[in-house]
Amino acid sequence: KKMATIQTSPTRDSKKKEIYKYTAPWPVYAMNWSIRQDKRFRLAIGSFVEDYSNKVQVIQLDEDRGEFVMRYMFDHPYITTKIMWIPDKLGHMPDLLATSGDYLRLWRVNDSDIRQECMLNNNKNSEFCAPLTSFDWNESDLNIIGASSIDTTCTIWGLETGQVLGHVTNHVSGFVRTQLIAHDKEVHDIAFSRAAGGKDIFASVGSDGSVRMFDLRNLEHSTILYEDSKQLPLLRLSWNKQDPNYLATFALDSTEVIILDVRVPSVPVARLCNHQASVNGVTWAPHSSCHVCTAADDHQALIWDIQPMPQPIEVPILAYTAEGEINQVQWSATQPDWISICYKDCVEILRV
């Protein structure tokens, strides 16, 4: 089987370009596509500067000019470990952006600027905070955000929109719905599943090498879906967007991505093994249950068709080689023909 590659041939007609590139003033790590239908080709990106002072930019493709434009930039304390737009497809909620670092912060996009809406701090009685590694904004209930921390816990936040007297805009604030010890060591990622209505089931991965699944309706119990045989830390997890039985994860310094089936715990249903260096990201197609994209330090973004499972998945169906180690990959939920990657100080969106 031969693998297709995404072509980089320049074309005069910018409407038909396959790739658009944006160069930031600093190395890029965190990145996320906006969900709103009225904000096409909008992404938020975070700087990776080993310093207190970091930045977040909101960039958007000017479709007439065929190039990215920076719409906003704001200061952010420490590196953003994750950035995520509110998953509000209908545009009913305020235009909010969340970031994690030392704390979980919500930002409101106004016409002229972006302002911090609230800072969610769970350790009120201590001057020290346990940095957050990741978070996920629940798609089914936009008032729920779950965050993972190096202190072994996951915290589920509830958001409230309170009417502030004298203000036309509703102010958003947060409260702790529950905090639980999720792993024996640091928790690296958390993600809600679309199963059972999409509100209650989430999973996490951590330095203890396990994937654990929780249900907000019954937090006394958790299910261990998988444990790495060498107890290597698991760094990321991603749920299949169309079939909530499947999720993907990968271990520290690993060249393979593991696909798990929640109905068959502990045994991977597939291993995606074509990368030549450490995997850094995995993202499922928003519109197909059998396509997943992985990205790694080998400069490659690979798209796989997992339909042959449980037969081995030998080769990806599409490959793209970037000009650097890819540290993040995201498949656009509202524009499923487009995938974004970032490497060094560059962001690229690729038509697939």
Rosetta blueprint (number, residue, H / E / L):
1 K L
2 K L
3 M L
4 A E
5 T E
6 I L
7 Q L
8 T L
9 S L
10 P L
11 T L
12 R L
13 D L
14 S H
15 K H
16 K H
17 K L
18 E L
19 I E
20 Y E
21 K E
22 Y E
23 T E
24 A L
25 P L
26 W L
27 P L
28 V E
29 Y E
30 A E
31 M E
32 N E
33 W E
34 S L
35 I L
36 R L
37 Q L
38 D L
39 K L
40 R L
41 F L
42 R E
43 L E
44 A E
45 I E
46 G E
47 S E
48 F L
49 V L
50 E L
51 D L
52 Y L
53 S E
54 N E
55 K E
56 V E
57 Q E
58 V E
59 I E
60 Q E
61 L E
62 D E
63 E L
64 D L
65 R L
66 G L
67 E E
68 F E
69 V E
70 M E
71 R E
72 Y E
73 M E
74 F E
75 D E
76 H E
77 P E
78 Y L
79 I L
80 T L
81 T L
82 K E
83 I E
84 M E
85 W E
86 I L
87 P L
88 D L
89 K L
90 L L
91 G L
92 H L
93 M L
94 P L
95 D L
96 L E
97 L E
98 A E
99 T E
100 S E
101 G L
102 D L
103 Y L
104 L E
105 R E
106 L E
107 W E
108 R E
109 V E
110 N L
111 D L
112 S L
113 D L
114 I E
115 R E
116 Q E
117 E E
118 C E
119 M E
120 L E
121 N L
122 N L
123 N L
124 K L
125 N L
126 S L
127 E L
128 F L
129 C L
130 A L
131 P L
132 L E
133 T E
134 S E
135 F E
136 D E
137 W E
138 N L
139 E L
140 S L
141 D L
142 L L
143 N L
144 I E
145 I E
146 G E
147 A E
148 S E
149 S E
150 I L
151 D L
152 T L
153 T E
154 C E
155 T E
156 I E
157 W E
158 G E
159 L E
160 E E
161 T E
162 G E
163 Q E
164 V L
165 L L
166 G L
167 H L
168 V L
169 T L
170 N E
171 H E
172 V E
173 S E
174 G E
175 F E
176 V E
177 R E
178 T E
179 Q E
180 L E
181 I E
182 A L
183 H L
184 D L
185 K L
186 E L
187 V E
188 H E
189 D E
190 I E
191 A E
192 F E
193 S L
194 R L
195 A H
196 A H
197 G H
198 G H
199 K L
200 D L
201 I E
202 F E
203 A E
204 S E
205 V E
206 G E
207 S L
208 D L
209 G L
210 S E
211 V E
212 R E
213 M E
214 F E
215 D E
216 L L
217 R L
218 N L
219 L L
220 E L
221 H L
222 S L
223 T E
224 I E
225 L E
226 Y E
227 E E
228 D L
229 S L
230 K L
231 Q L
232 L L
233 P L
234 L E
235 L E
236 R E
237 L E
238 S E
239 W E
240 N L
241 K L
242 Q L
243 D L
244 P L
245 N L
246 Y E
247 L E
248 A E
249 T E
250 F E
251 A E
252 L L
253 D L
254 S L
255 T L
256 E L
257 V E
258 I E
259 I E
260 L E
261 D E
262 V L
263 R L
264 V L
265 P L
266 S L
267 V L
268 P L
269 V L
270 A E
271 R E
272 L E
273 C L
274 N L
275 H L
276 Q L
277 A L
278 S L
279 V E
280 N E
281 G E
282 V E
283 T E
284 W E
285 A L
286 P L
287 H L
288 S L
289 S L
290 C L
291 H E
292 V E
293 C E
294 T E
295 A E
296 A E
297 D L
298 D L
299 H L
300 Q E
301 A E
302 L E
303 I E
304 W E
305 D E
306 I L
307 Q L
308 P L
309 M L
310 P L
311 Q L
312 P L
313 I L
314 E L
315 V L
316 P L
317 I L
318 L E
319 A E
320 Y E
321 T E
322 A L
323 E L
324 G L
325 E L
326 I E
327 N E
328 Q E
329 V E
330 Q E
331 W E
332 S L
333 A L
334 T L
335 Q L
336 P L
337 D L
338 W E
339 I E
340 S E
341 I E
342 C E
343 Y E
344 K L
345 D L
346 C E
347 V E
348 E E
349 I E
350 L E
351 R E
352 V L
